Amino acid sequence: MNRNRKMMMDETLPKTPVFPDTTQIMDEKIDSLVVQIKSLYNNKYVEIGLDEFFYAITENPMTAKIFSLIILEDNNVMIRLHGARFLRVDQNGNLTVDLFNQGAAIFKLQEVDESSYAILAPNGSFIGVRDSDSRLVANQSNPNSSTVFKFRKVYHY
């Protein structure tokens, strides 16, 4: 990478990631939030695969996907691939892009601790990181170590 470009990127990005508190977001009546999603299970950011499913496989936030969280009432959100389509859960529980306009899913964020959340899918299961390939799948009946995520607020995109 060009040294000048690296210096410019270092100056324009926040020095530490900011993980928003959804309670504060709800209180401030913010309609949406631009974020990156990070799994605490494997400490990796969420990326979309060539198969249109999502995986927690990216170490560098500079290359991770950017999402828009559409904030609804009662900690419900719709998740959108920033500048593109909404996300949904397919019949097998895989988190995927709504390519065929079947309807954006409404997810519920459940606070695990002060700045991390479990994501409850419309199928009644929590989204977790699958051990075999790090794919995000809604198949966990209760929050556990594989279902905990943080949201890194994105300022420059």
Rosetta blueprint (number, residue, H / E / L):
1 M L
2 N L
3 R H
4 N H
5 R H
6 K H
7 M H
8 M H
9 M H
10 D H
11 E H
12 T H
13 L L
14 P L
15 K L
16 T L
17 P L
18 V L
19 F L
20 P L
21 D L
22 T H
23 T H
24 Q H
25 I H
26 M H
27 D H
28 E L
29 K L
30 I L
31 D L
32 S E
33 L E
34 V E
35 V E
36 Q E
37 I E
38 K E
39 S E
40 L L
41 Y L
42 N L
43 N L
44 K E
45 Y E
46 V E
47 E E
48 I E
49 G L
50 L L
51 D L
52 E L
53 F E
54 F E
55 Y E
56 A E
57 I E
58 T E
59 E L
60 N L
61 P L
62 M L
63 T L
64 A L
65 K L
66 I L
67 F E
68 S E
69 L E
70 I E
71 I E
72 L L
73 E L
74 D L
75 N L
76 N E
77 V E
78 M E
79 I E
80 R E
81 L E
82 H L
83 G L
84 A L
85 R L
86 F E
87 L E
88 R E
89 V E
90 D L
91 Q L
92 N L
93 G L
94 N E
95 L E
96 T E
97 V E
98 D L
99 L L
100 F L
101 N L
102 Q L
103 G L
104 A L
105 A L
106 I L
107 F E
108 K E
109 L E
110 Q E
111 E E
112 V E
113 D E
114 E L
115 S L
116 S E
117 Y E
118 A E
119 I E
120 L E
121 A L
122 P L
123 N L
124 G L
125 S L
126 F E
127 I E
128 G E
129 V E
130 R L
131 D L
132 S L
133 D L
134 S L
135 R E
136 L E
137 V E
138 A E
139 N E
140 Q E
141 S L
142 N L
143 P L
144 N L
145 S H
146 S H
147 T H
148 V L
149 F E
150 K E
151 F E
152 R E
153 K E
154 V L
155 Y L
156 H L
157 Y L
